[in-house]
Amino acid sequence: MEEQCAEGATFFHVMGCSMMIGPEFRKRIVGAVRLFAKAGARVSFDSNIRPELLGGRHVHKVVDPIL
């Protein structure tokens, strides 16, 4: 993700269910969180996780990288 995407941003929000889509998408979300946080944006996380979307994975394995 290009750094100019985060320039001037004050907030970046992550929906908990978006972390369930798949490993590659999750990796991109984590990268975006780091990028926006580094640029000074406040990062918020909606922890409304739907257990049926976990697909047998433990919730901590899915969300810990952004907490």
HUWOPE-V472322 format. One record per residue. RES is the residue in one small letter. SS is DSSP state (~ for helix, > for strand, _ for the rest). Layout:
BEGIN
res:RES ss:SS
res:RES ss:SS
END
This chain:
BEGIN
res:m ss:_
res:e ss:_
res:e ss:~
res:q ss:~
res:c ss:~
res:a ss:_
res:e ss:_
res:g ss:_
res:a ss:_
res:t ss:_
res:f ss:>
res:f ss:>
res:h ss:>
res:v ss:>
res:m ss:>
res:g ss:~
res:c ss:~
res:s ss:~
res:m ss:~
res:m ss:~
res:i ss:_
res:g ss:_
res:p ss:~
res:e ss:~
res:f ss:~
res:r ss:~
res:k ss:~
res:r ss:~
res:i ss:~
res:v ss:~
res:g ss:~
res:a ss:~
res:v ss:~
res:r ss:~
res:l ss:~
res:f ss:~
res:a ss:~
res:k ss:~
res:a ss:_
res:g ss:_
res:a ss:_
res:r ss:>
res:v ss:>
res:s ss:>
res:f ss:>
res:d ss:>
res:s ss:_
res:n ss:_
res:i ss:_
res:r ss:_
res:p ss:~
res:e ss:~
res:l ss:~
res:l ss:_
res:g ss:_
res:g ss:_
res:r ss:_
res:h ss:_
res:v ss:~
res:h ss:~
res:k ss:~
res:v ss:~
res:v ss:~
res:d ss:~
res:p ss:~
res:i ss:~
res:l ss:_
END
